[in-house]
C-alpha cells in the first residue's frame, strides 16, 4: 500500500467510517496513527467514577475518572506510550501466549488479546481490585473475555509472602508493594510466576511493576530455565530501584537473553550492559530481552 492509499485509510478512520486497523498500527507512520486515534477517541461518563472510552481507535475500555496519571490521557488521546504499543504490535503474533504483569486498566492487555487472536491467550496480573474490575469489563465489552485470564495476586519470588499494596490517590498506575502496614494499603499475598503452569508457555511477557521486577524475575525460574522456545520480555528497569542493578543485568544475561530497549522514536534498539547502567538512575528504561 503506497503512502496516499494509507493516508486515505487514516482519513476515513478519522472521520468515523471505520476503526483503526491493526496493520495500520504496525506499519503506519506514528503521527498519522496518533491523529486518527485521537479523532476516533470518544468518552461516555457512566457514573460511579467510571468512563467508557474508545482507545487505539479500536477498543472499548472502562477507565477511572479520578485517575490523573493514565485514564485522563486515554480519554484525551486514546493511546498510551505509543513506542511500547508499536513494539508489542510488532512482536506478538496470532496463537501466542502473552503475559501482562502490572496490567492496571488493561490497555496493553486489550492490545495483546487482539494480537494473539482467538487461538492465543493473555494472562493479566493486576492486584488493585478497582483496576482489575474495569480491566475484565473492558475485555468483555471488546470481545476478548474468552482469551483473557485475570489474576488478582501480585507476583514475587516466594509463594505465600504477605505484603501490602500502596495505591497513590490519582495515580493508581504507580501502585507499589511494601512490607509495612501503611494506612489505606491493601494486604496481598504473593505468588511465584512459575507456580502458574499456564505461564510456562509464555512467548511474550511485559513487566511493569514499580520496583518489584527483580523479585518477579527470581520467581520465573521455571520458565527461565527452559531453553526450548523463543521468549521476549519487556521489562521496565530503573537502576535506583535495585540494590545492585549490575547484578540484575548479569542474571538476565546468564539466562541467555540479549539486551535492548524501546527507543522513544527509533523502536527496539540493541543495548549493551554498560549503556543501560549509564542511564540516569531514576530514568525508566523499557528493556527488551530476547533469546
C-alpha positions in Angstrom: 0.0 0.0 0.0 1.5 3.4 -1.0 1.6 6.5 1.1 -1.5 8.1 -0.4 -3.6 4.9 0.0 -2.5 4.7 3.6 -3.4 8.4 4.1 -6.9 7.8 2.7 -7.5 4.9 5.1 -6.4 7.0 8.0 -8.6 9.9 7.0 -11.6 7.6 6.6 -10.9 6.2 10.1 -10.6 9.7 11.5 -14.0 10.6 10.0 -15.5 7.6 11.8 -16.1 5.4 8.7 -14.1 2.6 10.2 -11.9 1.6 13.2 -8.1 1.8 13.0 -6.7 -1.5 11.7 -4.0 -3.5 13.4 -2.0 -3.4 10.2 -2.0 0.4 10.3 -0.8 0.3 13.9 2.1 -2.0 12.9 3.1 -0.2 9.7 1.5 3.3 9.6 3.5 6.4 10.4 3.1 7.2 14.1 2.0 10.8 13.5 -0.8 9.5 11.2 -1.9 6.8 13.6 -1.9 9.2 16.6 -4.0 11.7 14.7 -6.5 9.0 13.6 -6.7 7.6 17.1 -7.4 11.0 18.7 -10.2 11.7 16.2 -11.8 8.3 16.9 -11.5 8.7 20.7 -14.8 9.4 22.4 -16.0 9.1 26.0 -19.2 8.4 27.9 -19.4 9.1 31.7 -21.3 6.2 33.4 -21.3 7.5 36.9 -19.5 6.0 39.9 -16.2 7.5 38.7 -16.3 5.3 35.6 -15.9 6.4 32.0 -16.3 4.3 28.9 -13.9 5.4 26.1 -12.5 4.2 22.8 -8.8 3.6 22.8 -6.4 2.9 19.9 -9.2 3.6 17.6 -10.4 0.0 18.2 -11.3 -1.0 21.7 -13.9 0.0 24.3 -12.3 0.5 27.7 -13.6 1.3 31.1 -11.4 3.9 32.8 -11.4 5.8 36.1 -12.4 9.5 36.1 -10.3 10.1 39.2 -7.1 8.6 37.7 -4.9 11.6 36.6 -1.9 9.6 35.5 -3.3 7.2 32.9 -7.1 7.4 32.4 -7.1 11.2 31.7 -4.6 10.5 28.8 -6.7 7.7 27.4 -9.8 9.8 27.5 -8.0 12.7 25.8 -5.8 11.0 23.3 -6.9 7.3 23.1 -3.4 5.9 23.4 -0.6 5.5 25.9 3.2 5.1 25.4 2.9 4.7 21.6 6.6 3.5 21.4 5.8 0.4 23.5 2.4 0.0 21.8 4.2 -0.3 18.5 6.9 -2.6 19.8 4.3 -5.0 21.2 2.3 -4.9 17.9 5.5 -5.9 16.1 6.4 -8.8 18.3 3.1 -10.5 19.3 1.7 -12.9 16.7 -1.5 -14.9 16.4 -1.6 -18.0 18.6 1.0 -16.7 21.1 0.7 -16.7 24.9 1.2 -13.2 26.2 1.6 -12.1 29.9 0.8 -8.6 31.1 2.3 -8.2 34.6 1.2 -4.9 36.1 -1.8 -4.7 33.8 -3.5 -1.7 35.5 -6.7 -0.8 33.5 -5.8 -3.3 30.7 -4.7 -1.0 27.9 -1.9 -3.4 26.9 -4.0 -6.4 27.8 -6.6 -5.5 25.2 -3.9 -4.9 22.5 -2.3 -8.3 23.4 -5.6 -10.0 23.2 -6.3 -8.7 19.8 -2.8 -9.6 18.5 -2.8 -13.2 19.8 -6.2 -13.8 18.2 -8.8 -16.5 19.1 -6.2 -19.2 19.2 -3.9 -17.4 21.6 -4.1 -16.4 25.3 -3.4 -13.5 27.5 -2.7 -13.7 31.3 -3.1 -10.3 33.1 -1.9 -9.6 36.6 -3.5 -6.7 38.5 -3.8 -6.7 42.3 -5.7 -3.4 42.5 -9.3 -4.6 42.7 -10.8 -1.4 41.2 -8.5 -1.5 38.2 -8.9 -5.3 37.8 -12.7 -5.0 37.8 -12.5 -2.4 35.0 -10.0 -4.5 33.1 -12.2 -7.6 32.9 -15.2 -5.5 31.9 -13.2 -3.9 29.1 -12.1 -7.4 27.9 -15.7 -8.5 27.9 -17.1 -5.5 26.0 -14.3 -5.6 23.5 -15.0 -9.3 22.7 -11.8 -10.7 24.3 -13.1 -12.2 27.5 -12.5 -15.9 26.5 -8.9 -15.3 25.7 -8.0 -13.1 28.8 -7.3 -14.6 32.2 -7.1 -12.2 35.1 -5.0 -12.9 38.3 -5.6 -10.7 41.4 -2.5 -11.9 43.3 0.8 -10.0 42.6 3.9 -11.9 41.6 7.2 -12.2 43.6 10.0 -14.6 44.5 8.1 -16.5 47.2 4.7 -18.2 47.3 2.6 -17.0 50.2 4.6 -13.9 51.2 2.4 -11.3 52.8 2.8 -7.7 51.7 0.8 -4.5 51.3 -0.2 -2.7 48.1 0.0 1.1 48.3 -2.2 2.8 45.8 -1.4 6.6 45.4 -4.6 8.7 45.0 -5.0 9.9 41.4 -2.0 7.7 40.3 -3.0 4.1 40.6 -0.5 3.1 37.9 2.2 3.9 40.5 0.9 1.4 43.0 3.7 -0.5 44.7 4.3 -3.2 47.3 5.7 -2.6 50.8 6.2 -4.8 53.8 4.7 -2.1 56.0 1.0 -1.9 57.0 0.5 1.7 55.8 -2.9 3.3 56.4 -5.1 2.5 53.4 -2.8 -0.1 51.9 -4.3 -3.4 50.8 -3.0 -6.7 52.2 -1.9 -9.0 49.3 -0.3 -12.5 49.0 2.5 -13.1 46.5 2.7 -16.0 44.1 5.6 -17.1 42.0 5.3 -16.8 38.3 6.3 -20.4 37.8 3.6 -21.6 40.2 1.1 -21.0 37.4 1.5 -23.8 34.9 -0.2 -21.9 32.1 2.5 -19.2 32.3 5.3 -21.7 31.4 4.1 -21.5 27.8 4.6 -17.7 27.6 6.0 -16.3 24.3 5.9 -12.6 25.3 5.9 -11.0 28.7 5.5 -7.4 29.8 6.7 -6.5 33.3 5.9 -3.0 34.7 5.6 -3.2 38.5 7.2 -0.2 40.0 10.3 -1.8 41.5 9.3 -5.4 42.0 10.9 -6.5 38.7 13.8 -8.4 40.2 11.7 -10.3 42.7 9.3 -11.3 39.9 12.3 -12.4 37.8 13.5 -14.7 40.6 10.0 -16.2 40.7 10.2 -17.1 37.0 13.0 -19.7 37.3 10.7 -22.5 36.0 10.3 -20.6 32.7 13.8 -19.1 32.5 15.4 -22.5 32.7 13.5 -23.6 29.6 15.6 -23.0 26.5 13.4 -24.9 24.1 11.4 -22.0 22.8 11.9 -18.3 21.9 11.0 -15.8 24.6 10.7 -12.0 24.6 10.4 -10.0 27.8 9.7 -6.2 28.0 10.9 -5.2 31.5 10.8 -1.7 32.9 14.2 -1.0 34.5 15.4 1.9 36.6 18.7 1.4 38.4 17.6 3.3 41.5 15.1 0.5 42.3 17.6 -2.2 42.8 20.3 -2.6 45.4 22.6 -4.0 42.7 21.4 -3.2 39.2 24.5 -4.5 37.6 24.0 -7.9 39.2 20.4 -7.9 38.0 21.6 -7.4 34.4 24.1 -10.2 35.0 21.3 -12.5 36.0 19.4 -11.6 32.8 22.3 -12.3 30.5 23.2 -15.5 32.4 19.8 -16.9 31.2 20.8 -16.3 27.6 19.0 -13.1 26.9 20.2 -10.4 24.6 19.8 -6.8 25.8 17.9 -4.0 24.1 15.4 -1.3 24.8 12.5 0.5 23.2 13.7 3.9 22.0 11.0 6.6 22.0 11.4 7.3 18.3 13.5 4.5 16.8 11.8 1.4 18.1 13.6 -1.6 19.6 17.4 -0.9 19.7 20.3 -3.2 20.8 21.9 -2.0 24.0 25.0 -3.1 26.0 25.0 -3.7 29.7 27.2 -0.6 30.1 24.8 1.6 28.1 21.9 0.5 30.3 23.8 1.2 33.5 25.0 4.6 32.2 21.4 6.0 32.1 20.4 8.3 34.9 19.3 6.0 37.8 15.8 7.4 38.1 15.0 7.1 34.3 12.7 4.2 33.4 14.1 2.2 30.5 11.8 -0.4 28.9 14.3 -3.2 28.3 13.7 -5.7 25.5 15.2 -9.1 26.5 15.3 -11.8 23.8 16.6 -15.3 23.4 
